[in-house]
Amino acid sequence: MKNFFSNLAHAARNWRHQLGFGFVWSALITIGVALSLNTQGWHHDVHFVYALIPFAVASFAAGYSTPLLAHTLVKKKPALARFSFFFAALCIFTVGLAALIFAIHYRMSFPQWSAHVLSFEWITRTFFTVLSAAYLFSVVGFRLLMPWGLIALFVVSIGFSRGWFQPSR
């Protein structure tokens, strides 16, 4: 456990690299989603830019936190393990955080059918609404990240496994 916290402290000192990667990852995913939505005809929609905001926020948070977690847990593992961990964590964080943002927005759209705040009924409705909305986004919304998000995910995961953006020593 002591090694975990020392690795975490070492990785956290390189917050500029993680911040930069978060911005780059956010830009890549947002542009990829914009291209995907554009091919589906959303470019004429007045809410086109607003549809990109959850992806930008979620991918920035995923891009910032994944290198921190990866450098903490797998920096001394073989290249295949580093690639696999970074690929899976970045994919899960990007899609999962975007799904959570959409789920919370979805839940906030139905306050008139809710019970008193923090009652058992309110908690169960909120839990199952957020869970189902996150599932729906994860299944249906995942295709918005294809193919550009998958290509970017492969490139940055290979880069991490080969040490292209290791934290400074």
N, C-alpha and C positions, 0 to 999 in steps of 0.2 A: 504494500500500500504506500510505503514511503517513496518507492521508486515511481509510482504513478503520479504522486503529487509533485515530485521534482521534475518529471517529464512535462507535466502540465504547466508548471511555473516557467520552465525553459521555453516551451512552445508559446506561452502567453506573452513572453517578452518580445516576440516578433509580430506584434499586432499590426504593424504597417503592412507586412507581407500578406497577412490574412485579410486585412481591409482591402488591399489592392485586388487580391483574388476574389473577394466577395463582389467588388464592383465589376470585375471582368466577367465573372460567372453570371451575374445578374444581367449584364448587357448581352451576353451570348444567348441566354435563355429567353430574355424578353424579345430580342430580335428574331429568334427562332419561332417563338409563339406568334409574333406579329406576321411573319411569313406564312405560317400555317393558317392563321385566321384570314389572311389576305387571299389565299387560294380558295378558301371557303366562302368568299364574298363579303367578309365583314368590313372591308375597307370603306364601304359606303355607309356603314352604320355610325351614328353619332356617338355611340358609346365605345368605339374602338379603342381609344387610348385608356379609358377607364377599365376596360377588360384586361389590359396588360399590367395594371398596378399590382394586383395580388401576386402575379408571377414575378414581377420585379422585386417585391419585398421578400417573398419566400425564397427566391433564388439567392438574394443577397445574404439573408440569414444563413442559408445552407452553405453558401460559399465561404462565409466567414467562419462558421463553426466546424465544418468538416476538416479542414487542414489542422485546426487545433486538436481535434479529437484524434485524427490520424497520426499526427506527430507524437501525441501522448501515448497511444496504444500500440502502434505497429511500425515505428520508425526503424527498429533494428531487426525486423522480420525479413524473410526473403522477398524478392521483387514481386513474385506472384501473389503473395499474401498482402503486400502493400497495395497492389493494383486492385485485388478483389475487395479489400476493405474500403478503399477510397471510392471505388465504383459503386458499391452497394450503399455506403453511407451517404454519398452525395446524391444518388438517385432517390433514396428513401427520404432524406431530409428535404430535397427540392419538391418532390411530389407531395410528401406528407404535410409540409408546412403550407403549401398552396391549397391542399385539400382542407386543412384546418381553417385557413382564412375564408375560403368559400363556405365552409360549414358554419362558421360563426356568423357570416353575413346572411346565410340562409336562415339560421335560427332567429336572427334579429328581424327578419321579415314577417314573422308570425307572432308578434306579441299579443294580438287580440285573442288568440286561442290559448293563451297561457294561463296558468293559475297564479296564485300569489307567489311572489319571489321567495325562493329558498324553501318552499313547501315541498313535500315529497312528490307531489304530482308535477310541479315545475321542474324539479331535478330530473325525474324520469323522462319527461318530455324533452327537456334540453339534451340529456344524454343520448337518447335514441335519435333525436333529430340531427344532432351533430354527427353521431356515428354513421347514420344512413347517408347524410350529405357528403361526408368525407369518403365513404365507400363509393358513392356515385361519381364523385369527382375523380377519385383514384382510378376507376375503371374507364369512365368516358373521357375525362379531361386529360388523361395520360397521353392520348393520341395527339394532343396539341403540341407535345414536346417532340414528336417524331417528324422528320428524321434528324433535324438539326440538333436537337438536344441530345440525342443518342450519340451522334458523331462527336459533339463537344465533350460529352461524358467520357467516351473512349480516349480522346486526345489528352484530357487533363488527368485521367487515371493512369495512362501510360507515363505521362510526365511526372506524376507523383512517384510512381514505382521506380522510375529511373533517376530520381533525385533532381529533376529540373528546377524545382522550387522548394528546396530544403531550407529550413530556417538557418540563419547565420549562427555560427558557433561562438 
